[in-house]
Amino acid sequence: MQMLCTRDDLRRHPTFGVTVDGEQYLVLEYDNQIKAYRNRCPHLHIPLEWEEHAFLDKDSHLIRCSTHGALFMPDNGECVSGPCAGDKLQAVATRESNNTIYLL
């Protein structure tokens, strides 16, 4: 297991970006559940954030691709607006132990 972040990280940043073994990930808490996705837009295969740890739209409800404005549901990664509508972010399995979130 590889560490992604801690609960404290998620308290400081509603969405948290991290690189593990060369792969970029996005971690957030949604409806009291940890969600993690590869930080890669399904349309252009590039990172989503516009600045470090900034993945949400202006209303802080949806994950937003900074390049073309696609919007994704935080609970399942589905694109609901933009050129990749109907596609999904690639979810990754996690495990939480002692307030630390790990990549499985």
LOLO-402877 format. One line per field, with one value per atom (N, C-alpha, C, O): residue in three letters; atom name; x, y, z. Coordinates in steps of 0.1 Angstrom, whole numbers, plus 2048, in hexadecimal, padded with zeros to 3 digits. Last residue first. Example, Ala and Ser with C-alpha at 12.3 -4.5 7.8 and 13.67 -1.06 7.14 Angstrom:
resn = [ser, ser, ser, ser, ala, ala, ala, ala] .
name = [N, CA, C, O, N, CA, C, O] .
x = [880, 889, 881, 886, 884, 87B, 884, 88E] .
y = [7EA, 7F5, 800, 80B, 7C7, 7D3, 7DF, 7DF] .
z = [847, 847, 84F, 850, 84E, 84E, 84E, 855] .
END
This chain:
resn = [leu, leu, leu, leu, leu, leu, leu, leu, tyr, tyr, tyr, tyr, ile, ile, ile, ile, thr, thr, thr, thr, asn, asn, asn, asn, asn, asn, asn, asn, ser, ser, ser, ser, glu, glu, glu, glu, arg, arg, arg, arg, thr, thr, thr, thr, ala, ala, ala, ala, val, val, val, val, ala, ala, ala, ala, gln, gln, gln, gln, leu, leu, leu, leu, lys, lys, lys, lys, asp, asp, asp, asp, gly, gly, gly, gly, ala, ala, ala, ala, cys, cys, cys, cys, pro, pro, pro, pro, gly, gly, gly, gly, ser, ser, ser, ser, val, val, val, val, cys, cys, cys, cys, glu, glu, glu, glu, gly, gly, gly, gly, asn, asn, asn, asn, asp, asp, asp, asp, pro, pro, pro, pro, met, met, met, met, phe, phe, phe, phe, leu, leu, leu, leu, ala, ala, ala, ala, gly, gly, gly, gly, his, his, his, his, thr, thr, thr, thr, ser, ser, ser, ser, cys, cys, cys, cys, arg, arg, arg, arg, ile, ile, ile, ile, leu, leu, leu, leu, his, his, his, his, ser, ser, ser, ser, asp, asp, asp, asp, lys, lys, lys, lys, asp, asp, asp, asp, leu, leu, leu, leu, phe, phe, phe, phe, ala, ala, ala, ala, his, his, his, his, glu, glu, glu, glu, glu, glu, glu, glu, trp, trp, trp, trp, glu, glu, glu, glu, leu, leu, leu, leu, pro, pro, pro, pro, ile, ile, ile, ile, his, his, his, his, leu, leu, leu, leu, his, his, his, his, pro, pro, pro, pro, cys, cys, cys, cys, arg, arg, arg, arg, asn, asn, asn, asn, arg, arg, arg, arg, tyr, tyr, tyr, tyr, ala, ala, ala, ala, lys, lys, lys, lys, ile, ile, ile, ile, gln, gln, gln, gln, asn, asn, asn, asn, asp, asp, asp, asp, tyr, tyr, tyr, tyr, glu, glu, glu, glu, leu, leu, leu, leu, val, val, val, val, leu, leu, leu, leu, tyr, tyr, tyr, tyr, gln, gln, gln, gln, glu, glu, glu, glu, gly, gly, gly, gly, asp, asp, asp, asp, val, val, val, val, thr, thr, thr, thr, val, val, val, val, gly, gly, gly, gly, phe, phe, phe, phe, thr, thr, thr, thr, pro, pro, pro, pro, his, his, his, his, arg, arg, arg, arg, arg, arg, arg, arg, leu, leu, leu, leu, asp, asp, asp, asp, asp, asp, asp, asp, arg, arg, arg, arg, thr, thr, thr, thr, cys, cys, cys, cys, leu, leu, leu, leu, met, met, met, met, gln, gln, gln, gln, met, met, met, met] .
name = [N, CA, C, O, N, CA, C, O, N, CA, C, O, N, CA, C, O, N, CA, C, O, N, CA, C, O, N, CA, C, O, N, CA, C, O, N, CA, C, O, N, CA, C, O, N, CA, C, O, N, CA, C, O, N, CA, C, O, N, CA, C, O, N, CA, C, O, N, CA, C, O, N, CA, C, O, N, CA, C, O, N, CA, C, O, N, CA, C, O, N, CA, C, O, N, CA, C, O, N, CA, C, O, N, CA, C, O, N, CA, C, O, N, CA, C, O, N, CA, C, O, N, CA, C, O, N, CA, C, O, N, CA, C, O, N, CA, C, O, N, CA, C, O, N, CA, C, O, N, CA, C, O, N, CA, C, O, N, CA, C, O, N, CA, C, O, N, CA, C, O, N, CA, C, O, N, CA, C, O, N, CA, C, O, N, CA, C, O, N, CA, C, O, N, CA, C, O, N, CA, C, O, N, CA, C, O, N, CA, C, O, N, CA, C, O, N, CA, C, O, N, CA, C, O, N, CA, C, O, N, CA, C, O, N, CA, C, O, N, CA, C, O, N, CA, C, O, N, CA, C, O, N, CA, C, O, N, CA, C, O, N, CA, C, O, N, CA, C, O, N, CA, C, O, N, CA, C, O, N, CA, C, O, N, CA, C, O, N, CA, C, O, N, CA, C, O, N, CA, C, O, N, CA, C, O, N, CA, C, O, N, CA, C, O, N, CA, C, O, N, CA, C, O, N, CA, C, O, N, CA, C, O, N, CA, C, O, N, CA, C, O, N, CA, C, O, N, CA, C, O, N, CA, C, O, N, CA, C, O, N, CA, C, O, N, CA, C, O, N, CA, C, O, N, CA, C, O, N, CA, C, O, N, CA, C, O, N, CA, C, O, N, CA, C, O, N, CA, C, O, N, CA, C, O, N, CA, C, O, N, CA, C, O, N, CA, C, O, N, CA, C, O, N, CA, C, O, N, CA, C, O, N, CA, C, O, N, CA, C, O, N, CA, C, O, N, CA, C, O, N, CA, C, O, N, CA, C, O, N, CA, C, O, N, CA, C, O] .
x = [7D2, 7D3, 7D9, 7DA, 7DE, 7DA, 7DC, 7E6, 7D1, 7DB, 7D5, 7C9, 7CF, 7C8, 7D3, 7DD, 7CE, 7D6, 7CF, 7CA, 7C1, 7C0, 7C9, 7CB, 7C6, 7CC, 7CC, 7D7, 7BE, 7C3, 7CA, 7D3, 7AC, 7AF, 7B3, 7AC, 7B2, 7AF, 7B3, 7BE, 7A6, 7AD, 7AA, 7A0, 7A7, 7A3, 7AC, 7B8, 79E, 7A8, 7A3, 79D, 78D, 78D, 798, 79B, 791, 795, 796, 79F, 774, 782, 785, 77B, 761, 763, 772, 77A, 749, 755, 757, 74F, 734, 731, 73D, 73C, 746, 73A, 737, 738, 75E, 75E, 752, 752, 759, 75B, 75C, 75C, 73E, 74B, 74D, 744, 730, 730, 73E, 748, 733, 726, 725, 71A, 746, 746, 738, 731, 749, 743, 743, 740, 753, 75C, 756, 75D, 743, 746, 74F, 752, 742, 73F, 743, 746, 747, 751, 74F, 758, 743, 73C, 747, 74F, 753, 752, 74B, 74E, 755, 751, 74E, 748, 76D, 764, 761, 76A, 77E, 772, 769, 75E, 796, 78A, 77D, 773, 7A9, 7AD, 7A1, 7A1, 7A0, 7A4, 7A7, 7A6, 785, 791, 795, 78D, 777, 778, 785, 78F, 75F, 76D, 76D, 765, 746, 74A, 759, 75F, 743, 73A, 73F, 73C, 74D, 753, 74A, 74A, 747, 73D, 742, 73B, 75C, 75B, 751, 752, 768, 762, 760, 763, 787, 779, 775, 77C, 7A3, 79C, 78D, 787, 7BF, 7B3, 7AC, 7AF, 7D9, 7CD, 7C0, 7B6, 7E8, 7EA, 7DE, 7D9, 7D2, 7DE, 7DE, 7D4, 7C2, 7C7, 7D2, 7DA, 7C0, 7C0, 7C6, 7CE, 7C3, 7B6, 7B8, 7B1, 7DB, 7D7, 7CB, 7CA, 7CF, 7D8, 7D3, 7C7, 7BF, 7C9, 7D4, 7E0, 7AA, 7B8, 7C3, 7CF, 794, 794, 7A2, 7A5, 798, 795, 795, 796, 7B2, 7A5, 7A3, 7AD, 7BF, 7C1, 7B3, 7AA, 7C7, 7C6, 7C9, 7D4, 7B4, 7C0, 7BD, 7B3, 7A2, 7A2, 7B0, 7B8, 790, 79D, 79C, 797, 77E, 77D, 78B, 791, 771, 77D, 77B, 778, 752, 75A, 766, 765, 740, 748, 74F, 752, 73A, 730, 736, 733, 75B, 74E, 744, 745, 77C, 772, 764, 762, 796, 78C, 783, 782, 7B2, 7AB, 7A2, 7A6, 7C2, 7BA, 7B2, 7AC, 7E3, 7D6, 7CF, 7D6, 7FC, 7F5, 7E7, 7E0, 819, 80B, 804, 807, 832, 831, 823, 820, 82E, 835, 832, 830, 816, 81B, 821, 81A, 80C, 812, 819, 820, 7ED, 7F9, 7FE, 7F7, 7D4, 7DC, 7E9, 7F0, 7B6, 7C4, 7CA, 7C7, 79C, 7A1, 7B0, 7B6, 79B, 790, 792, 78C, 7B6, 7B2, 7A6, 7A8, 7B6, 7BC, 7B8, 7B7, 7A9, 7A3, 7A9, 7A2, 7BB, 7AD, 7A6, 79D, 7D0, 7D2, 7C4, 7C3, 7C4, 7C8, 7CA, 7C7, 7C2, 7B6, 7B9, 7B1, 7DD, 7D7, 7CA, 7C7, 7E5, 7E4, 7DF, 7DC, 7F1, 7EC, 7EC, 7F2, 809, 801, 7FD, 806, 804, 80B, 803, 7F7, 808, 800, 809, 813] .
y = [80C, 7FD, 7F8, 7EC, 828, 823, 813, 80F, 834, 82D, 829, 826, 84D, 847, 841, 848, 84F, 84F, 848, 83D, 84A, 857, 859, 865, 82E, 838, 845, 84C, 827, 821, 82C, 833, 821, 82A, 823, 819, 81A, 814, 81F, 825, 81A, 81F, 818, 810, 817, 811, 817, 818, 830, 827, 823, 82A, 839, 837, 82D, 824, 84E, 840, 840, 845, 860, 860, 852, 84A, 857, 858, 85A, 855, 864, 85D, 85E, 865, 875, 867, 85F, 853, 88E, 88B, 87C, 876, 89A, 88C, 887, 87E, 8B5, 8AD, 89E, 895, 8BD, 8BF, 8B5, 8AC, 8AD, 8B9, 8BA, 8B8, 897, 89B, 8A7, 8AC, 87B, 888, 88C, 885, 86A, 86B, 879, 883, 865, 869, 86B, 86D, 85F, 854, 858, 84F, 876, 869, 85D, 852, 88D, 889, 87B, 874, 890, 88D, 888, 87F, 8A9, 89B, 89A, 8A2, 8BD, 8BC, 8AD, 8A6, 8CF, 8C3, 8C2, 8C5, 8E4, 8E7, 8DB, 8DD, 8E1, 8E3, 8E4, 8E5, 8E3, 8E5, 8E9, 8F2, 8DC, 8EA, 8ED, 8F9, 8C9, 8C9, 8D7, 8DE, 8C6, 8CD, 8CB, 8CC, 8B7, 8B7, 8BD, 8BA, 8CA, 8C1, 8C2, 8CC, 8DD, 8D2, 8C7, 8BB, 8F7, 8EC, 8E0, 8D9, 90B, 908, 8FD, 8FA, 909, 915, 914, 91B, 8E7, 8F2, 8FE, 8FD, 8D9, 8DB, 8E7, 8F0, 8D6, 8CE, 8D1, 8CB, 8DF, 8E6, 8DF, 8E0, 8D6, 8D2, 8D8, 8D7, 8EF, 8E4, 8E2, 8EB, 8F8, 8FB, 8F0, 8E8, 8EA, 8F7, 8FC, 905, 8C6, 8D2, 8DE, 8DD, 8AF, 8B7, 8C5, 8CE, 8A4, 8A7, 8B1, 8B9, 893, 89D, 89F, 89C, 887, 87F, 888, 885, 893, 896, 88E, 890, 884, 88A, 88C, 887, 87B, 871, 876, 86F, 88A, 88C, 881, 87F, 87E, 87E, 87F, 877, 873, 881, 882, 886, 858, 85C, 86B, 86E, 85D, 85B, 85E, 865, 855, 858, 854, 84A, 85D, 85A, 85D, 868, 855, 859, 854, 848, 861, 856, 85C, 866, 875, 86D, 861, 858, 880, 879, 86F, 864, 880, 883, 87A, 86E, 88B, 884, 889, 895, 883, 88C, 884, 877, 883, 87D, 887, 893, 87B, 885, 87D, 873, 873, 870, 87C, 886, 869, 874, 870, 86A, 855, 856, 861, 862, 852, 858, 85A, 860, 848, 840, 845, 83D, 85F, 853, 84B, 848, 880, 877, 86C, 86E, 890, 88A, 881, 87C, 8A7, 8A1, 89C, 8A2, 8A9, 8A8, 8A1, 896, 8BF, 8B5, 8B5, 8C0, 8D0, 8C7, 8BC, 8B2, 8D2, 8D3, 8CA, 8BE, 8CD, 8DA, 8DD, 8E8, 8B5, 8C0, 8CD, 8D7, 8A5, 8A8, 8B3, 8B9, 8A4, 8AA, 8AE, 8B9, 896, 8A4, 8AB, 8B7, 87D, 885, 893, 89C, 87B, 879, 880, 888, 868, 874, 871, 865, 850, 85B, 868, 872, 837, 841, 84C, 850, 816, 823, 82E, 82E, 7F4, 800, 80C, 80D] .
z = [7E4, 7E4, 7D7, 7D5, 7F5, 7E8, 7E9, 7ED, 814, 80C, 7FF, 7FE, 82C, 820, 817, 814, 84F, 843, 837, 83A, 867, 861, 855, 851, 86A, 873, 86D, 86D, 849, 856, 85E, 858, 82C, 837, 843, 847, 80A, 818, 822, 820, 7E8, 7F4, 800, 801, 7C5, 7D2, 7DD, 7DB, 7AE, 7B3, 7C1, 7C9, 790, 79E, 7A2, 79B, 776, 77A, 789, 78F, 76C, 772, 776, 77A, 750, 75E, 761, 759, 737, 73B, 74A, 750, 735, 735, 738, 73D, 725, 72B, 72A, 71F, 71C, 720, 727, 72E, 718, 70C, 70F, 706, 730, 729, 71E, 71C, 74C, 743, 73D, 743, 75B, 759, 750, 74C, 760, 759, 756, 74E, 77E, 771, 76C, 774, 798, 78D, 780, 776, 7AD, 7A4, 798, 790, 7BE, 7C4, 7BB, 7BF, 7AF, 7B9, 7BE, 7C3, 78D, 799, 7A3, 7A0, 779, 77D, 78B, 794, 75D, 76B, 76E, 766, 748, 74A, 759, 761, 742, 74A, 74C, 751, 735, 72D, 734, 72E, 74B, 73D, 734, 72D, 764, 761, 753, 74F, 76B, 763, 760, 75A, 78B, 77F, 778, 77F, 7A0, 79B, 78E, 785, 7B0, 7A6, 7A4, 7A6, 7C5, 7C4, 7BB, 7BD, 7C7, 7CF, 7D0, 7DA, 7B5, 7C0, 7CA, 7D3, 7A3, 7AB, 7B7, 7C1, 7A6, 79E, 7A8, 7B4, 7B2, 7B2, 7AA, 7A8, 7B5, 7AB, 7AA, 7A1, 7C0, 7BC, 7B1, 7A5, 7C7, 7CF, 7CC, 7D3, 7B5, 7BE, 7C7, 7CE, 79A, 7A3, 7AE, 7AF, 78A, 785, 78E, 789, 784, 78D, 786, 77D, 773, 774, 77A, 776, 75B, 769, 769, 760, 73D, 744, 752, 755, 729, 731, 738, 738, 71D, 718, 71F, 71C, 728, 71B, 715, 70A, 742, 738, 72A, 720, 755, 74E, 743, 73C, 772, 763, 75D, 75F, 78C, 788, 779, 775, 796, 78F, 78A, 785, 7B5, 7A7, 7A1, 7A7, 7D2, 7CC, 7BD, 7B9, 7EF, 7E0, 7DB, 7DF, 80E, 806, 7F8, 7F5, 81A, 814, 80D, 807, 822, 82C, 827, 82F, 809, 811, 81B, 81C, 801, 7FB, 803, 803, 800, 808, 803, 801, 7E8, 7EF, 7F8, 7F7, 7D4, 7DF, 7E5, 7E6, 7B6, 7BD, 7C8, 7C5, 7AA, 7B0, 7B6, 7BA, 793, 79A, 79E, 796, 793, 790, 799, 7A5, 79E, 791, 78C, 782, 7B8, 7AE, 7A0, 796, 7BC, 7C2, 7B7, 7AE, 7C3, 7BA, 7C1, 7CB, 7CB, 7CF, 7C4, 7BC, 7D5, 7CA, 7CF, 7D7, 7E5, 7E7, 7DB, 7D8, 7EE, 7E5, 7E6, 7E7, 804, 801, 7F7, 7F7, 81A, 80B, 809, 80B, 835, 830, 821, 81D, 837, 83E, 839, 838, 828, 822, 82A, 825, 83A, 82C, 826, 821, 84F, 851, 843, 842, 844, 846, 848, 844, 82B, 839, 839, 831, 80D, 815, 823, 826, 802, 7FA, 802, 7FD, 806, 80C, 802, 7FA, 7F8, 7F8, 7FE, 7FC, 800, 800, 800, 807] .
END
